[in-house]
Amino acid sequence: MRKIALVTAFLAVTAVAEAATVGGVDISDKTTVGGQTLVLNGAGLRKKFFIKVYTGALYLPSKQTS
């Protein structure tokens, strides 16, 4: 339950920011794929024990809250 609360809080903070840095990786606030502009909707870091495995970002056509 605590992990869910932390992830939710993290996503809320990154939604406010224009761009993000997660796990030392700079994530832009917008990107273009196939001629369509997408905006950053959230980002996170996957860790296994103490190793940073990967950083992921979700880009959508417009901001979503659900």
C-alpha positions as CSV (number, residue, x, y, z in Angstrom):
1,M,0.0,0.0,0.0
2,R,2.9,2.3,0.8
3,K,4.4,1.8,-2.6
4,I,1.2,2.8,-4.3
5,A,1.0,6.0,-2.3
6,L,4.7,6.8,-3.2
7,V,4.1,6.2,-6.9
8,T,0.9,8.3,-6.9
9,A,2.7,11.1,-5.2
10,F,5.7,10.9,-7.6
11,L,3.4,11.0,-10.6
12,A,1.5,14.0,-9.2
13,V,4.8,15.8,-8.8
14,T,6.0,15.0,-12.3
15,A,2.7,16.0,-13.8
16,V,3.2,19.5,-12.5
17,A,6.7,19.8,-13.8
18,E,7.4,20.8,-17.4
19,A,10.2,18.3,-17.9
20,A,11.6,15.6,-15.5
21,T,14.8,14.0,-14.5
22,V,14.3,10.5,-13.2
23,G,17.1,8.3,-12.1
24,G,19.6,10.7,-13.8
25,V,17.8,10.5,-17.1
26,D,16.4,13.8,-18.6
27,I,12.9,13.3,-19.9
28,S,11.5,15.9,-22.3
29,D,8.0,17.3,-21.7
30,K,7.0,16.8,-25.4
31,T,8.0,14.4,-28.2
32,T,6.9,13.8,-31.8
33,V,6.1,10.3,-33.1
34,G,4.7,9.7,-36.5
35,G,4.0,13.4,-37.0
36,Q,1.9,13.5,-33.8
37,T,3.0,15.6,-30.8
38,L,2.8,13.8,-27.5
39,V,3.1,15.3,-24.0
40,L,4.6,13.7,-20.9
41,N,2.0,12.2,-18.7
42,G,4.2,10.5,-16.1
43,A,7.5,8.8,-15.5
44,G,9.1,6.4,-13.1
45,L,12.2,4.4,-12.2
46,R,12.3,0.6,-11.9
47,K,14.8,-0.7,-9.3
48,K,15.7,-4.2,-8.4
49,F,17.3,-4.2,-5.0
50,F,19.8,-1.3,-5.2
51,I,20.3,-1.4,-9.0
52,K,18.5,1.0,-11.3
53,V,17.0,-1.2,-14.0
54,Y,15.3,1.3,-16.3
55,T,13.5,4.6,-16.5
56,G,10.1,4.7,-18.2
57,A,7.9,7.6,-19.5
58,L,4.3,7.7,-20.6
59,Y,3.5,10.1,-23.5
60,L,-0.1,10.7,-24.6
61,P,-1.7,13.1,-27.1
62,S,-3.1,15.1,-24.1
63,K,-2.8,15.1,-20.3
64,Q,-4.9,12.4,-18.6
65,T,-5.8,12.0,-15.0
66,S,-7.5,8.6,-14.9
